[in-house]
Every structure is written in C-alpha cells, then in structure tokens.
C-alpha cells in the first residue's frame, strides 16, 4: 500500500508539468495498457551535449572521472575543454564532416566522456565498440557503420590494425596513450590541446539527428547498429530524473555523490543510464577498465561509493562472496541492477549487509536507450523490474492475437515512448520486424504484470543468450561454427551457469566420414570471438531438430539434451 500511495503522491508533485501528448490508443484494450503513475516528462529540446553540460557552472572544479587504477582524472571543466578542443580538431585537422561516424574502441577510462561528447560536439556520430573484440568482430562493425575515424588504445590497436588492413580502409586512428605510439597513429592529447574552436559555430544539430550507434545482438546474424537520436537519449534521461525514480543527489559545494563506473561505457547501460544521466547530477565517476573483485571492493571503501549500478553477476558477488562484508556497503545509498533478471533472494543477500540501502531492478534494451521499466526508490518488491517510465506505455501482447493482456497473463512485452530507437542502421527489414506502424517496439521478452502494475520478466522469445548481462546471438556463433569444413550442421543454446547466468553450448553434427574433437571445435570458434561469446561446451549429436521451414527447434533440443 505504501508504494501505491507514493506513486499517487508523485502524480501530485508532477502536476503542472508540460506533459507529452497522449499517444494513440486502442480503446478496446485501453485498460490493459500499463502507464506510469508518476506523471510525465517535458518533450526534449536539447541535444545530448547540451544535456550533459547543462549544469557545468554548478560544479566546474569537481572531479568528473578518475581512474581507479592510476588515479588519473579530470574535473568537469577540464573534460569540457578537452571535449570542445577535440571536436574542433576533428573538423579542422582530420577534415571530418557532419554525420561522419567515429568509432570509440576503449575500455572505461577518464577520457571517455571528453571523447564521446567531443564527437557529438563536432556534429559527428559516435559508435561505441567493445575493445576486447577480435579482428573479425571489429571488421563487421567498422564496415557496417562506415567509420571515418577510430579512437582507441594500444590495447586494441593490433586487432584494429589487422581489421583495417583486411578491409583496405585508410582512416585516422587516434590513441589515448602518450608514449610509444605505433606508426601512423595520432595522439589524442594533441587533438585535445587548446585550439581555435570557432569552427564549431558551423555545427547545427537537430534533436531528431542520430547521435550514437551502439550495437545490439539480434536473433539472426551479427550484431546490429542501433540508431539513437539526441531526442531519444534525452527523453530517457528526463524519465530517469523524475522524482521518486532518481536517487542520486545533485552535487553541492560540500558534497559530491560517487559511483564506480565499472559497467562498460560501450554498453547502453553504462553509456546512457550511468555516464550521460549522472553527469547532469555532478557525480564523480570512478572508472574501472574491467571488473576485478579486489579493485572493486577497494574502490567501494576508498572512494566511499554512494551508488552502485550493476548487473546480476556483480549482485551475486556482492551478496554471496565471503570477501564482501557490511563495511564495503556502508556508504552505499542506492543500488540499481539491470541487463538481466535477478532473484529476490540474491537481492536480499545484499540488503542483509546494509538494511538501509535502496535496491531495485530495472529493465531496458539498447533499442530503448536502456530503459523500459524501473522500481521506484521506495521499492520492496525485488522480484519485479518495476514500473513503466513516465510518458511511456507497456503492453503485454498475446503471442497469437497481439491483443493486450490483463494482469497475471504472460505475453510479449511491447514498449512505446520517445526513448525508442529510430531503427537499425542500414537494416530496414530488421527494423520492420520489431517496430509497428503505431510506434510499438516488440522487445522479444516474455513478461506479465500484477494487480499493482509491477512488471515481471519471465522468458524470452528471442533466442539470445545472456552472458554476464551481455547479449549473445546463437546465429552469430552458428555462422562461425559452420565455417569449419568438418561440421555439417550445428545449433547453439544457452545453458545455466552459476556466475555468468548463461553460457553458450554448441550441438554439432559432423560431416559424414569425418572425425573431429570438441577441443578442435572450441579452438576454431573461440579464436574468432570475444571472451563473453566463447562457447564453453560442445556436444556431438546425430541431427539438429528443425521445423518444415528449416528453423532450429531450440526448445526441443533443450528438452532432449539439457
């Protein structure tokens, strides 16, 4: 009852705001459409760079980002200066044009905000890529988005160099390292030096313009580039900042909230929900290039972290690992867990170590800028993923009729709001599969809601495997498997794993007259894939079950062998 009363109070708090126009509705199923009780948001009028720097004058000398490993960091004012100088250099020195795509192939480093928002400031489009990707994975993404420049580090440069060679592309590669740079690369520091920024006056961006191109795994083939506009990004962030949803306080003269930035910034959760949103609050981001338990725990205590944005494997670690004590969570006010569902038992294991902290789950996809639903900050239902964001709608669609279902009934989760993607870049067919003419995005996830409007995720229609919160498309792994001359047919399923949530398992049919060992299969596939996509187990079978149309019947395969 407390939660219901709180939601009604929020409706009063937001009274008088300029709400977005009501979306078109199906009167026959109106009562089964989920909407937020926390009011609405103003229609976005800012670009992403205007949003992140809107409060710069409030905390210019506070730290924006600092490296947990080296201690290297930048204030908000320093980051802004780097960003603007970098933007001008992209146009003047590298001769980039508006809407040119620039890839960011970096781990979490303090320079990430300056680089990302410098690209946008120049009127270009940022495409964030995983720095751990192999040559083959990088080739696909660089070619798809038609990169005109790349920002990276020496860590990923060898794979980038090979990828560009094989693609026969000669484009600028900018490295953030300061020493021993490979030949024909450009030092980021030189492009971010003080320079005449008058050229930026020519940059004209509309909120409908594409801002970023992150990647989302689909059920067929390789990951797809997702077109997210300035408007859709700012819409999601305005939704998060609604009273009762945001728990992160704004920085003041005497206080600055601290958050470990361990979620990858190339992932929409890290880029948008963490970095973009919290820069508008003046947060200190402690960047970590990877999740290393000892470093993470040390950071919680040394930096007195107030807020944690995490994924289920991290939640399980915090709740269950004996090295994690109440002392590590002593300064924590709020925890948000996303990217995959978490059980209430795992949530309660964390709360037992600090009974005063707020713990809630959120749910979103790259296609929705990372947000669909979230628990309010007085949340006590740890099985649910919360309520719809303000100015958005959720429909539980019947899998056959697509009609909206009522409480307790399972169907596909459809979502509609200003934070939905523009579409998949250069993939109209895939876009039409998931976006309806009246604006609904079909998530591919199965869920339900209860009488109190709490949303639950119960299954997936999409055949994606969730590894540590990352999406892995079976079709991508199957494509690589079939490239082995001794493999006739194959299928990949996700199997439970206590730490990763799921891991990929391959089922292989061998060519007649051939012999092959599991180790050979693993070496062939995994050498071409980044760590979280690697197949963990191979099972040889006589045949892969398929329907008359040739589609793999994964449920039948799982029932028989798993």
C-alpha positions as CSV (number, residue, x, y, z in Angstrom):
1,X,0.0,0.0,0.0
2,X,2.9,2.4,0.8
3,X,4.2,2.1,-2.8
4,X,0.7,2.8,-4.2
5,X,0.4,5.9,-2.0
6,X,3.9,7.0,-3.0
7,X,3.0,6.8,-6.7
8,X,-0.1,8.9,-6.1
9,X,2.0,11.5,-4.3
10,X,4.3,11.6,-7.3
11,X,1.4,12.4,-9.5
12,X,0.7,15.4,-7.4
13,X,4.3,16.5,-7.4
14,X,4.4,16.5,-11.2
15,X,1.1,18.3,-11.6
16,X,1.5,21.4,-13.7
17,X,4.4,20.0,-15.8
18,X,4.2,20.2,-19.6
19,X,3.4,16.5,-20.3
20,X,3.9,14.9,-23.7
21,X,0.8,14.4,-25.8
22,X,-1.0,11.2,-25.1
23,X,0.0,8.5,-27.6
24,X,-2.7,7.0,-29.8
25,X,-4.6,4.3,-28.0
26,X,-6.5,1.1,-28.8
27,X,-9.8,1.8,-27.0
28,X,-10.7,-1.9,-26.9
29,X,-7.6,-2.8,-24.8
30,X,-7.1,0.6,-23.1
31,X,-7.5,-0.8,-19.6
32,X,-4.7,-3.3,-20.2
33,X,-2.0,-0.7,-21.2
34,X,0.5,-0.1,-18.5
35,X,1.4,3.6,-17.9
36,X,3.4,5.3,-15.2
37,X,1.6,6.9,-12.2
38,X,4.5,9.3,-11.8
39,X,3.3,11.9,-14.3
40,X,5.1,12.8,-17.5
41,X,8.2,14.5,-18.9
42,X,8.7,17.6,-20.9
43,X,9.4,17.0,-24.5
44,X,13.1,17.1,-25.1
45,X,14.5,20.2,-26.6
46,X,18.2,19.7,-26.0
47,X,21.0,17.8,-27.9
48,X,23.0,15.3,-25.8
49,X,25.9,17.7,-25.3
50,X,23.5,20.4,-24.1
51,X,22.0,17.9,-21.7
52,X,25.3,16.7,-20.1
53,X,26.8,20.2,-19.8
54,X,23.6,22.0,-18.6
55,X,24.9,22.2,-15.0
56,X,28.6,22.8,-15.8
57,X,28.6,26.1,-14.0
58,X,27.4,24.5,-10.7
59,X,30.4,22.2,-10.3
60,X,33.3,23.0,-12.8
61,X,36.0,22.1,-10.3
62,X,34.6,18.8,-9.1
63,X,36.0,15.6,-10.5
64,X,34.0,14.1,-13.3
65,X,36.1,11.0,-13.9
66,X,39.1,9.4,-12.2
67,X,40.8,6.1,-12.9
68,X,40.5,3.6,-10.1
69,X,43.9,2.1,-11.1
70,X,46.1,5.1,-11.9
71,X,44.4,8.0,-10.2
72,X,44.4,9.9,-13.4
73,X,41.4,12.2,-13.6
74,X,39.7,15.3,-14.9
75,X,37.3,17.9,-13.5
76,X,34.1,18.8,-15.2
77,X,35.7,22.0,-16.6
78,X,38.8,20.2,-17.8
79,X,36.7,17.5,-19.5
80,X,34.6,20.1,-21.2
81,X,37.6,21.9,-22.5
82,X,39.1,18.7,-23.8
83,X,35.8,17.8,-25.4
84,X,35.4,21.1,-27.3
85,X,39.1,21.2,-28.4
86,X,38.8,17.6,-29.6
87,X,35.6,18.4,-31.5
88,X,37.3,21.4,-33.3
89,X,40.3,19.2,-34.2
90,X,38.1,16.5,-35.7
91,X,36.7,19.1,-38.1
92,X,39.9,21.2,-38.7
93,X,42.7,18.7,-38.6
94,X,41.0,15.5,-39.7
95,X,38.5,17.2,-42.0
96,X,35.6,15.2,-40.8
97,X,32.1,16.2,-41.9
98,X,28.8,16.4,-40.1
99,X,27.2,12.9,-39.6
100,X,30.6,11.1,-40.1
101,X,30.8,8.1,-37.9
102,X,33.7,7.8,-35.3
103,X,34.2,4.6,-33.5
104,X,35.2,4.5,-29.8
105,X,37.0,1.3,-29.1
106,X,38.0,1.9,-25.5
107,X,37.7,0.4,-22.0
108,X,36.4,2.6,-19.3
109,X,38.9,5.4,-19.0
110,X,38.6,9.0,-17.6
111,X,38.9,10.4,-21.2
112,X,35.8,8.6,-22.3
113,X,33.4,11.5,-21.7
114,X,35.6,14.0,-23.4
115,X,36.0,11.7,-26.5
116,X,32.3,10.8,-26.7
117,X,30.9,14.3,-26.3
118,X,33.7,15.8,-28.5
119,X,32.5,13.6,-31.3
120,X,28.9,14.8,-30.8
121,X,30.0,18.4,-30.4
122,X,31.6,18.1,-33.9
123,X,28.3,17.1,-35.4
124,X,29.5,13.6,-35.9
125,X,28.0,10.2,-34.7
126,X,29.7,8.1,-32.1
127,X,29.7,4.3,-32.4
128,X,30.8,2.5,-29.3
129,X,32.5,-0.8,-29.8
130,X,33.9,-3.5,-27.4
131,X,37.7,-3.1,-27.1
132,X,38.0,-6.8,-26.5
133,X,36.5,-7.7,-29.9
134,X,38.5,-9.9,-32.3
135,X,39.6,-8.8,-35.8
136,X,36.5,-10.5,-37.4
137,X,34.1,-8.8,-35.0
138,X,35.7,-5.4,-35.5
139,X,35.7,-5.8,-39.2
140,X,31.9,-6.3,-39.3
141,X,31.1,-3.2,-37.1
142,X,33.7,-0.8,-38.7
143,X,32.5,-1.7,-42.2
144,X,28.8,-1.5,-41.3
145,X,28.9,2.0,-39.9
146,X,31.4,3.2,-42.4
147,X,33.8,4.7,-39.9
148,X,35.7,7.8,-40.8
149,X,38.0,7.7,-37.7
150,X,38.6,5.5,-34.7
151,X,39.6,6.4,-31.1
152,X,41.2,3.5,-29.3
153,X,44.2,2.5,-27.1
154,X,47.3,0.4,-27.7
155,X,45.5,-2.5,-26.1
156,X,43.1,-3.0,-29.0
157,X,45.2,-1.4,-31.7
158,X,46.7,-4.7,-33.1
159,X,43.3,-6.1,-33.8
160,X,42.2,-2.8,-35.3
161,X,45.2,-2.6,-37.5
162,X,44.5,-6.0,-38.9
163,X,40.8,-5.3,-39.4
164,X,41.5,-2.1,-41.3
165,X,44.2,-3.8,-43.4
166,X,41.7,-6.6,-44.4
167,X,39.0,-4.0,-45.1
168,X,41.5,-2.0,-47.1
169,X,40.4,1.1,-45.2
170,X,42.8,4.0,-44.6
171,X,41.3,6.1,-41.9
172,X,42.7,8.0,-38.9
173,X,43.3,6.0,-35.7
174,X,43.6,8.2,-32.6
175,X,45.2,6.6,-29.5
176,X,44.8,7.8,-25.9
177,X,48.2,6.6,-24.9
178,X,51.0,9.1,-24.5
179,X,54.1,7.0,-25.2
180,X,55.5,4.6,-27.8
181,X,52.6,5.1,-30.3
182,X,52.6,2.8,-33.4
183,X,53.5,4.5,-36.6
184,X,50.8,6.4,-38.4
185,X,48.6,6.8,-35.4
186,X,47.5,10.1,-33.8
187,X,47.9,11.1,-30.1
188,X,44.6,12.1,-28.5
189,X,46.3,14.7,-26.3
190,X,47.5,16.5,-29.5
191,X,43.9,16.8,-30.8
192,X,42.6,17.8,-27.4
193,X,45.0,20.7,-26.9
194,X,43.7,24.3,-26.7
195,X,42.7,25.3,-30.2
196,X,40.6,27.8,-32.0
197,X,37.0,26.5,-31.7
198,X,35.3,29.0,-34.0
199,X,34.7,26.2,-36.5
200,X,32.2,24.7,-34.1
201,X,29.8,27.6,-34.7
202,X,29.0,25.9,-38.1
203,X,27.7,22.8,-36.4
204,X,24.0,22.6,-36.5
205,X,22.3,19.6,-34.8
206,X,18.6,18.8,-34.6
207,X,17.2,16.7,-31.8
208,X,15.9,14.3,-34.5
209,X,19.5,13.7,-35.7
210,X,21.2,10.4,-34.9
211,X,23.7,10.8,-32.0
212,X,25.1,7.3,-31.4
213,X,25.3,3.9,-33.0
214,X,25.7,1.3,-30.3
215,X,25.3,-2.4,-31.2
216,X,22.6,-4.9,-30.2
217,X,22.7,-8.6,-30.8
218,X,19.8,-9.9,-32.8
219,X,18.5,-13.4,-33.4
220,X,19.9,-13.6,-36.9
221,X,23.5,-12.9,-37.9
222,X,25.8,-10.4,-36.5
223,X,25.0,-7.5,-34.0
224,X,23.0,-4.7,-35.5
225,X,23.8,-1.0,-35.1
226,X,21.0,0.9,-33.3
227,X,20.2,4.4,-34.4
228,X,19.6,6.5,-31.2
229,X,18.7,10.2,-31.7
230,X,19.5,13.2,-29.5
231,X,15.8,13.3,-28.7
232,X,15.5,9.6,-27.7
233,X,18.6,9.8,-25.5
234,X,17.5,13.0,-23.7
235,X,13.9,11.6,-23.3
236,X,15.2,8.5,-21.4
237,X,17.4,10.7,-19.2
238,X,14.5,13.0,-18.4
239,X,12.4,9.9,-17.4
240,X,15.2,8.8,-15.0
241,X,15.4,12.2,-13.4
242,X,11.7,12.1,-12.4
243,X,11.3,12.5,-8.6
244,X,10.8,9.1,-7.0
245,X,12.9,7.4,-9.6
246,X,16.2,9.2,-9.3
247,X,18.0,8.5,-6.0
248,X,21.3,10.2,-6.9
249,X,21.6,13.6,-5.2
250,X,22.9,16.6,-7.1
251,X,26.4,17.7,-6.2
252,X,26.7,20.7,-3.9
253,X,29.5,22.9,-2.6
254,X,30.2,20.4,0.2
255,X,29.1,17.1,-1.3
256,X,29.6,15.0,-4.4
257,X,28.0,11.6,-5.0
258,X,30.4,8.9,-6.0
259,X,29.7,6.0,-8.3
260,X,32.2,3.2,-9.6
261,X,31.9,3.2,-13.4
262,X,32.6,-0.5,-14.0
263,X,29.7,-1.1,-16.4
264,X,31.2,-0.9,-19.9
265,X,30.7,2.5,-21.4
266,X,30.3,1.0,-24.8
267,X,27.2,-0.7,-23.5
268,X,24.0,1.4,-23.4
269,X,23.5,0.8,-19.6
270,X,27.0,2.3,-18.9
271,X,26.9,5.0,-21.6
272,X,23.4,6.4,-21.1
273,X,22.0,5.4,-17.8
274,X,25.3,5.8,-15.9
275,X,27.5,8.4,-17.8
276,X,25.1,10.7,-19.6
277,X,22.5,10.8,-16.9
278,X,24.8,11.2,-13.9
279,X,26.9,13.9,-15.5
280,X,23.8,16.1,-15.2
281,X,23.9,15.4,-11.4
282,X,27.6,16.3,-10.9
283,X,28.6,12.7,-10.0
284,X,32.2,11.6,-9.6
285,X,32.7,8.5,-11.8
286,X,35.5,6.2,-10.7
287,X,36.3,4.4,-14.0
288,X,37.4,0.8,-14.0
289,X,38.6,-0.9,-17.2
290,X,37.2,-4.2,-16.1
291,X,35.5,-5.8,-13.1
292,X,38.3,-7.1,-10.8
293,X,36.9,-8.1,-7.4
294,X,39.8,-6.8,-5.3
295,X,39.9,-3.4,-7.1
296,X,36.2,-3.1,-7.0
297,X,35.9,-3.7,-3.2
298,X,38.9,-1.4,-2.5
299,X,37.2,1.3,-4.6
300,X,33.9,1.0,-2.6
301,X,35.7,1.7,0.6
302,X,38.5,4.1,-0.5
303,X,36.1,6.3,-2.6
304,X,33.2,5.9,-0.2
305,X,30.8,4.9,-3.1
306,X,27.2,6.1,-2.6
307,X,25.5,4.5,-5.6
308,X,26.1,1.2,-7.5
309,X,24.8,0.4,-11.0
310,X,25.4,-3.3,-11.5
311,X,24.5,-6.4,-13.4
312,X,23.4,-9.8,-11.9
313,X,26.8,-11.5,-11.7
314,X,28.0,-8.5,-9.7
315,X,25.0,-8.6,-7.5
316,X,25.6,-12.3,-6.7
317,X,29.2,-11.5,-5.9
318,X,28.2,-8.6,-3.5
319,X,25.6,-10.8,-1.8
320,X,27.2,-14.2,-1.6
321,X,31.0,-13.8,-1.7
322,X,32.6,-14.1,1.7
323,X,35.1,-11.3,0.9
324,X,32.2,-8.8,0.8
325,X,31.4,-7.5,4.3
326,X,28.9,-4.9,5.5
327,X,31.9,-2.4,5.6
328,X,32.1,-2.5,1.8
329,X,28.4,-1.3,1.5
330,X,28.5,1.1,4.5
331,X,28.4,4.3,2.4
332,X,26.0,2.9,-0.3
333,X,22.6,4.6,-0.6
334,X,21.2,3.0,-3.7
335,X,21.8,0.0,-6.0
336,X,20.2,-0.5,-9.4
337,X,20.6,-3.9,-11.1
338,X,19.9,-4.3,-14.8
339,X,20.7,-6.1,-18.0
340,X,19.1,-9.4,-16.9
341,X,16.6,-10.5,-14.2
342,X,17.8,-11.2,-10.6
343,X,16.0,-13.3,-8.0
344,X,14.7,-11.7,-4.8
345,X,16.9,-14.0,-2.8
346,X,20.0,-12.6,-4.4
347,X,18.8,-9.0,-3.8
348,X,18.1,-9.8,-0.1
349,X,21.6,-11.2,0.4
350,X,22.9,-7.7,-0.4
351,X,20.3,-5.9,1.7
352,X,21.3,-8.1,4.7
353,X,24.7,-6.4,4.6
354,X,23.2,-2.9,4.6
355,X,19.5,-2.8,5.6
356,X,19.3,1.0,4.8
357,X,20.2,0.8,1.2
358,X,17.7,1.1,-1.7
359,X,17.8,-1.9,-4.0
360,X,15.8,-2.1,-7.2
361,X,15.8,-3.7,-10.6
362,X,15.5,-2.0,-13.9
363,X,14.7,-3.3,-17.4
364,X,15.7,-1.9,-20.8
365,X,17.3,-2.6,-24.1
366,X,19.7,-0.9,-26.4
367,X,16.7,-0.2,-28.7
368,X,15.0,1.8,-25.8
369,X,18.2,3.7,-24.8
370,X,18.5,1.3,-21.8
371,X,15.1,2.0,-20.2
372,X,11.6,0.4,-20.2
373,X,10.8,0.0,-16.5
374,X,12.4,0.6,-13.1
375,X,11.4,0.2,-9.4
376,X,10.7,3.4,-7.5
377,X,13.2,4.4,-4.8
378,X,10.9,3.1,-2.0
379,X,10.8,-0.3,-3.8
380,X,10.4,-3.5,-1.7
381,X,9.3,-5.9,-4.5
382,X,12.7,-7.4,-5.5
383,X,11.2,-10.0,-8.0
384,X,9.8,-7.3,-10.3
385,X,11.6,-5.0,-12.7
386,X,9.4,-2.1,-11.6
387,X,7.0,0.2,-13.4
388,X,7.0,1.9,-16.8
389,X,9.0,5.1,-17.1
390,X,7.0,8.3,-17.3
391,X,5.4,9.2,-20.6
392,X,5.7,5.7,-21.9
393,X,3.4,2.7,-22.3
394,X,3.8,-1.1,-21.9
395,X,1.6,-3.7,-23.5
396,X,1.7,-7.4,-22.7
397,X,0.8,-8.7,-26.2
398,X,-0.8,-12.1,-26.7
399,X,1.6,-14.2,-28.7
400,X,-1.1,-15.2,-31.2
401,X,-3.5,-12.3,-31.5
402,X,-1.2,-9.5,-30.3
403,X,-4.0,-8.1,-28.2
404,X,-3.2,-6.5,-24.8
405,X,-3.5,-9.0,-22.0
406,X,-4.6,-8.3,-18.4
407,X,-2.8,-8.9,-15.0
408,X,-1.2,-12.2,-14.5
409,X,-1.2,-13.2,-18.2
410,X,2.0,-13.8,-20.0
411,X,2.8,-12.4,-23.4
412,X,5.5,-10.5,-25.3
413,X,6.4,-7.1,-23.8
414,X,5.8,-4.3,-26.2
415,X,7.0,-0.8,-25.4
416,X,6.2,2.7,-26.7
417,X,7.8,6.0,-25.8
418,X,10.1,8.8,-27.1
419,X,13.2,6.8,-26.0
420,X,12.6,4.1,-28.6
421,X,15.3,3.9,-31.4
422,X,15.0,5.4,-34.8
423,X,15.7,1.9,-36.2
424,X,18.5,-0.4,-37.1
425,X,21.2,1.3,-39.2
426,X,21.0,0.2,-42.9
427,X,18.7,-2.7,-41.9
428,X,15.1,-1.8,-42.8
429,X,13.9,-5.4,-42.8
430,X,15.1,-6.0,-39.2
431,X,13.6,-2.6,-38.2
432,X,10.1,-3.6,-39.6
433,X,10.2,-6.8,-37.7
434,X,10.3,-5.0,-34.3
435,X,8.7,-1.6,-34.8
436,X,5.0,-1.4,-35.5
437,X,3.4,1.4,-37.6
438,X,1.9,2.9,-34.5
439,X,5.2,3.1,-32.6
440,X,5.3,-0.1,-30.5
441,X,8.7,-1.8,-30.1
442,X,8.5,-5.6,-29.7
443,X,11.1,-6.4,-27.1
444,X,11.2,-10.2,-27.7
445,X,10.9,-10.7,-24.0
446,X,8.0,-12.5,-22.3
447,X,6.5,-11.0,-19.2
448,X,3.5,-10.2,-17.2
449,X,2.3,-7.6,-14.7
450,X,0.3,-8.0,-11.4
451,X,-2.6,-6.1,-10.0
452,X,-0.3,-3.4,-8.6
453,X,1.3,-2.8,-12.0
454,X,4.6,-4.4,-11.2
455,X,6.3,-5.8,-14.3
456,X,8.0,-9.2,-14.4
457,X,10.3,-10.8,-17.0
458,X,9.5,-14.5,-17.3
459,X,11.1,-15.7,-20.5
460,X,12.5,-14.7,-23.9
461,X,11.1,-15.1,-27.4
462,X,14.3,-14.0,-28.9
463,X,16.9,-16.8,-28.7
464,X,19.5,-14.5,-27.2
465,X,21.9,-15.9,-24.6
466,X,22.5,-13.6,-21.7
467,X,26.2,-13.9,-20.5
468,X,27.0,-11.5,-17.6
469,X,24.3,-9.2,-18.9
470,X,25.7,-9.2,-22.5
471,X,23.6,-10.5,-25.3
472,X,25.0,-13.3,-27.4
473,X,23.1,-14.3,-30.6
474,X,23.2,-18.0,-31.3
475,X,23.0,-17.4,-35.0
476,X,26.3,-15.5,-34.9
477,X,28.1,-18.4,-33.2
478,X,26.4,-20.9,-35.6
479,X,27.7,-18.9,-38.6
480,X,31.3,-19.3,-37.3
481,X,30.7,-23.0,-36.5
482,X,29.5,-23.8,-40.0
483,X,32.7,-22.3,-41.4
484,X,34.6,-25.4,-40.2
485,X,34.9,-27.9,-43.1
486,X,34.2,-30.9,-40.9
487,X,30.9,-29.6,-39.5
488,X,27.7,-30.4,-41.3
489,X,25.2,-28.7,-39.1
490,X,25.0,-27.1,-35.7
491,X,23.0,-25.2,-33.1
492,X,23.9,-23.1,-30.0
493,X,21.9,-22.8,-26.8
494,X,22.4,-21.0,-23.6
495,X,22.8,-23.3,-20.6
496,X,22.7,-22.2,-16.9
497,X,25.9,-21.0,-15.3
498,X,26.2,-20.0,-11.6
499,X,28.4,-17.0,-12.3
500,X,27.6,-15.8,-15.8
501,X,23.9,-16.5,-15.7
502,X,24.1,-18.4,-19.0
503,X,26.9,-19.6,-21.3
504,X,26.8,-20.9,-24.9
505,X,26.8,-24.6,-25.6
506,X,27.2,-26.0,-29.2
507,X,25.5,-29.0,-30.6
508,X,27.4,-30.3,-33.6
509,X,26.6,-32.7,-36.5
510,X,29.9,-33.9,-38.1
511,X,30.3,-34.3,-41.9
512,X,30.0,-38.0,-43.0
513,X,33.3,-39.7,-42.9
514,X,35.0,-37.0,-40.8
515,X,36.3,-37.1,-37.2
516,X,36.6,-34.0,-35.0
517,X,37.2,-33.5,-31.3
518,X,35.4,-30.9,-29.1
519,X,38.7,-29.2,-28.5
520,X,39.2,-28.5,-32.2
521,X,35.6,-27.1,-32.4
522,X,36.2,-24.8,-29.5
523,X,39.6,-23.6,-30.8
524,X,38.1,-22.9,-34.3
525,X,35.1,-20.8,-32.9
526,X,36.6,-19.2,-29.8
527,X,39.6,-17.8,-31.6
528,X,37.2,-15.6,-33.6
529,X,35.1,-14.4,-30.7
530,X,35.5,-12.1,-27.7
531,X,35.5,-13.6,-24.2
532,X,31.9,-13.4,-23.3
533,X,30.8,-15.0,-26.5
534,X,33.1,-18.0,-26.3
535,X,31.4,-21.5,-26.4
536,X,32.0,-23.4,-23.2
537,X,30.9,-26.9,-24.2
538,X,30.4,-29.0,-27.3
539,X,28.1,-32.0,-27.7
540,X,28.0,-34.1,-30.8
541,X,24.6,-35.2,-32.0
542,X,23.1,-37.1,-34.9
543,X,20.8,-34.3,-36.1
544,X,19.6,-30.8,-35.3
545,X,15.8,-30.8,-34.9
546,X,14.1,-28.3,-37.3
547,X,10.6,-27.4,-38.4
548,X,9.4,-27.7,-42.0
549,X,10.7,-24.1,-42.7
550,X,14.2,-25.1,-41.6
551,X,14.1,-23.2,-38.4
552,X,16.0,-24.8,-35.5
553,X,13.6,-26.1,-32.8
554,X,15.7,-25.0,-29.8
555,X,13.2,-25.9,-27.2
556,X,13.1,-29.5,-28.5
557,X,16.9,-29.5,-28.5
558,X,17.0,-28.2,-24.9
559,X,14.4,-30.7,-23.7
560,X,16.3,-33.6,-25.2
561,X,19.9,-32.8,-24.2
562,X,19.9,-30.2,-21.4
